């Protein structure tokens, strides 16, 4: 999830481009005169204020991190950090790390990460289903049916996640105009939610290395994913903890409704959505 250094950044240089583009200093024109011409593309990771650049390139390998005019701190200190450090800070759900990833980097892996996370969750549910329905019959029809069970679990997991996101979007669509004059940026929010669901990747190791505490590990993974989603909403929309928490609850409510409907149709969904249901070993 994390990216570090300048390799994962958008171009944040301050004086190597044309003055007409608002990003540079050429022919003796002071850089400070051209900064205001640039549309704000970045965010300060400390106070969330917009910034024109992350660092200034003075040539000959001399770089200087931009200082935020609002909080007088570096706009993004993580541009000098190792990706592992950024990932650790993201795992700790630090708002600064989330702002760095969401606003100051280029990450185009949202779709791939979403599919992979859904595959992990589908495998968990399929594995639970096979564990509860032991059948040693080697018949090809049985193997074919088990394969389609996995596809069914993938479809159900996708529908439940979609319901979770729709519940969040619906709550914010109704609630946000009461506190602000503009609608929330749902595109940014969707990307933030997809990236913050990376904790689902831990489902596979938890199942492969099963032990007596595996059910507890699965519950902790679910809590971690929800906590990451909560922080993603709070950071991407710059909203209060209360509204972010209520948005998560709204998503869980709609997801639980979908699970209830599946159960009414006598579909084995393999999960009770709020906490991963686990079969006895």
N, C-alpha and C positions, 0 to 999 in steps of 0.2 A: 504494500500500500504506500509505503514511503518512497520518496525520491530525494536524493540529496545532491549537494554541490551545485555546479552550474550546468551539469549535463542534463538534468531534468527540468530546467527552468525555461520559461519563455524568454525571449531576448529582453534583458533588462538593462542593457548598457545605456549610458547616458550621454556620450559625446562623440560617438563614432559615426553617426548618421547625419543626414542633411538637416540644416536648421529649419528648413521648410517643413520637415516632418516633425519638428518639435522635439527631437531627441538628441540633438548634438551641439557641438561647439566647433565651428570651422571659421577660418580666416579671422581669428582674434575675437569672435563674438563670444561674450561670457556665456557659460552654460546655463547660468541662472535665468538668463533672458529667454531661453528656449524651452524651459521645463514646462511652463504653464500652457504651452501650445499642444502638449500631448494629452490625449484622452487618458483618464485614470484607468489603468488595467490591472493594478495590483492592490493588495490590501496589507495594512500593517497587521502583523500577527498578534500584537499586544492590545491595540485599541480598536482594530477593525476599520480604521480610517483609510480612505483611498490614497494611493500613491502613484506617481508617474513612472517610477523606476525602483528597482531593487538595489542596484549598485551603479557606481560610476567608473568608467574605464578611462584612465588618464594615460593610456599607452605605456609601452615598455614594461608591461606586466604589473602596472600599478593600479590596483582596484581599491575602491572605497565603498563600503556599505552605506546606503542611503539612510539618513536619520529621519524618523517620522516627525513632522512638524507639530503634531498634536501631543504625543506622549514623550517626545525627545528620546526615544529608544530606537534601535535598529529596526527598520521596516520588516526585515525577515532575516533573522540570525541563522536560520536553518540552511541558507544557501551555502554555508561553509561547513555544514555538518555532514558526517558520513550517513549514508542511507540507513544503516543499521540503527543509528541513534534516533533518526526520525521515526523509524518503524516502532522502536521501543516507546517513544513518546506518544505515538498514535495508539499503541496498545494500552497505554496508561490513560487514554482518552483526554489528553491535554488539548485545550482549545487552540493553542498556538500551533501545534502540529497539524491539526485539522485545517486551520486557515492556510497554512503553507501548502498543503496538498490540494485543497479545493480552489484556491485563488491564485497562487503564485507558481504553479507547475502545470505542465501539459501531460495529462494522463488520459489516454484514449482506450482504456481497457475495461470500461464499465460493462459493456455487453458480454465480453468473454468471461469476466469475473462472475457476472450474474449467472451465466449458463453453468459454469463450473460449480458454483455454490449450490445451484439447484440439483445438479448431478450428485453432489455429496449428500444432500438431504434425501434425494430419491433413493440413493443406495442404502442409507440408514433405514428408511422405512421398509424398503424391499427386504433388507436383511432381517429386520424384526418380523416381517410377515413370514419369511421362510423359516425363521427360528420357531415360530408358533405353529407352523403347519409342516411338521417334519414328514417327508415322504421319500422313501428310498427307492421308489420305482424308477428304473432307468429309461422308461419309455420316452421316445422322442416327443410325444405329445405333451408329457409332463414338463419337459425342459422348455418346450415352446411356450407353454402356459406361464411358466416362471419368468421367461423373458418378457412377455407382455405385461406381467405384473410390475416389472421395473418401469416400463413405459407409462403404465397407469400411475404409479407413484410419482413419476416425474411430472405428469400432467397435473396431478392433484397438488403437488408442492408448488407448481407454477401458479395455479389458480389461487391458492392460499396466500402466496406472497403478493400477487396482484391485488387481492382483497385488502391485505395489510397496507399497501401503499395507497390504494384508493381511499381507505378510511382516514389516513393521515392527510391526504390532499383535500378531501371533503371538509374535514374539520378546519384546516387552515384557510380554505376558501371562504368559509362562513365566518370564522373568528377574526382573521387578520384585518379585514376592512374596518373593524370596530376600533382598532388601535392605530392603524396606519392608513394613509391615503392611497397606497399602491398595493396591487396584488402581489402575492409572493411569487418568486421566480421558481416555478415548478420544474423547469429543465435543470437548473442547478441543484434543486432539492432532490430530484430523481437520481442524478449522478452521485450526490452525496450519500443517499440511502444505499445505492448499489455498492459503492466503495466501502461503506461502513459495515456491510454484511459479510466482510471477509472472514469474520470469525467462524463462519459455517465450515470453512476448510478444515477446521479442527475436528469435525465429526468423523472423518475417515480414520485418523490415527486413534481416536477414542474407541472406535469399533474394532480396528485391527488388533490393537494391543489391549484386548478386553481383560478386565479384572473385576474384583468385587466392588470397586468404586466407580465402575463405568457409568451406572445410572446417575450418580452424583455429578460426574464430569459432564454428561450431556445436559443436565440442568444448568450447570454453571456456564456452559457454552451458550445456551439460550439467553441467560441473563446478560452475558457479555455482549452478545449481538444486539440485544435491545438497548443496552447502555450506549453502545457505539452509535446506534440509530438515533438515540436521544441527543447525543452530542453533535451528530451531523446536522440534525434539524436546528439545533440552537445556534451552531456556527454559521451554517449556510444562509439562514434567514435573519441572523442577529436578533433573536427573540429571547424572551425570558425562559427560565427553567420551568416555570409553571405551565406555560403554553406548550412547551416542548413535551413535557410529561403528559399533558392532556391529549396531545396529538398522538403519542405512542399508544395511550389507552384506547383512543378511537380506532386506531389501526388494529389493535388486538381484538377489540369488540367485533369489528366487521369480519376479521379472520375467524374468530370463534363462531360467528354465525355461519360462515361457509362450512366449517368443520361439522357443525350441527346438522346442516342440510345434507352433507355427504353421509353422515351417520343415519339420518332418516331414510336415505335411499339405500341403506345397508351396504354402503361402500366402506371397505376397511381402509381408512386413511393412514393408519400407521402412526398417527401423532395426534395429541390433543391440543396442539398449537401453542398454548401458553407455556407448557413444559413438556419436553419430549417424553413420550410414554415409552417405557422400556420393559421388555419381557424378562421374566426371571431366567437366570442362567441355569 
